[in-house]
Amino acid sequence: MSVDVKYRTAAKATGGGRNGLATLENGQLTMTMASPKELGGSGQGHNPEELFALGYAACYLGAMRFAAQSEDLGKVPDDASVRAEVGIGPRSDGGFGLKVKLTVSLPGLDRAQAEKIIERGHFICPYSNATKGNIEVGTELA
């Protein structure tokens, strides 16, 4: 599979990685990073899982909107939302792994239409494509 890249961005982490600074190279965002208390950190900053949750939620909602429009599946309601819950913990075979739960709200759509949009969203979303076969991702229609 090849990817025809249309956009690139870059960020740089300094300090201790999970405990330091993360800065977009365009200078538009710098965040203090800190491991969560649950993983022995101070919790006095943000962590990669939070950033992943933000990105996945936004990207997946956009992918569902794109799928619905481009594949004539109906209109995704203006008040639609995606809640991305990202968990981290030790893997049984070593190292750490992630689990994701996406809770999708598509008010006003019947269940069959909503499920088709959700399915096609996963096909289009780059986060879903990147995680497929690597991270357990569950999707729930709220």
Residue pairs with C-beta under 8 A, 6 or more apart in sequence:
9 24
9 25
9 26
10 24
10 25
11 22
11 23
11 24
11 25
12 22
12 23
12 25
13 20
13 21
13 22
13 33
14 20
14 21
14 23
15 21
15 33
17 33
18 33
18 34
18 35
18 41
18 47
18 48
19 33
19 34
19 35
19 41
19 42
19 45
20 32
20 33
21 30
21 31
21 32
21 33
22 30
22 31
22 33
22 46
22 51
23 29
23 30
23 31
24 30
31 45
31 46
31 51
32 44
32 45
32 46
33 45
33 46
33 47
33 48
34 41
34 42
34 43
34 44
34 45
34 46
34 47
35 41
35 42
35 43
35 47
36 43
36 47
36 49
37 43
39 88
41 47
49 86
49 87
49 88
49 98
50 86
52 84
52 86
52 98
53 84
53 85
53 86
53 100
54 84
55 127
56 82
56 84
56 86
56 100
56 102
56 125
56 127
57 82
57 83
57 84
57 102
58 82
59 125
59 126
59 127
60 82
60 84
60 102
60 104
60 121
60 122
60 125
60 127
60 128
61 76
61 80
61 81
61 82
62 125
63 121
63 122
63 124
63 125
63 126
63 128
64 76
64 80
64 82
64 104
64 106
64 117
64 118
64 120
64 121
64 125
65 76
65 80
66 124
67 73
67 117
67 120
67 121
67 123
67 124
68 74
68 75
68 76
68 117
68 120
69 75
69 76
71 120
73 113
73 116
73 117
73 120
74 109
74 113
74 117
76 106
76 109
76 117
77 106
77 107
77 108
77 109
79 105
79 107
80 104
80 105
80 106
80 107
81 104
81 105
82 102
82 103
82 104
82 105
83 102
83 103
83 105
83 142
84 100
84 101
84 102
85 100
85 101
85 102
85 103
86 98
86 99
86 100
87 98
87 99
87 100
87 101
88 96
88 97
88 98
89 96
89 97
89 99
90 96
90 97
91 97
97 135
98 135
99 135
99 136
99 137
99 138
100 131
100 135
100 136
100 137
100 138
101 137
101 138
101 139
101 140
102 137
102 138
102 139
102 140
103 139
103 140
103 142
104 114
104 118
104 139
104 140
104 141
104 142
105 141
105 142
106 114
106 117
106 118
106 141
109 117
111 141
114 141
115 141
118 139
118 141
121 128
122 128
122 137
122 139
128 137
131 137
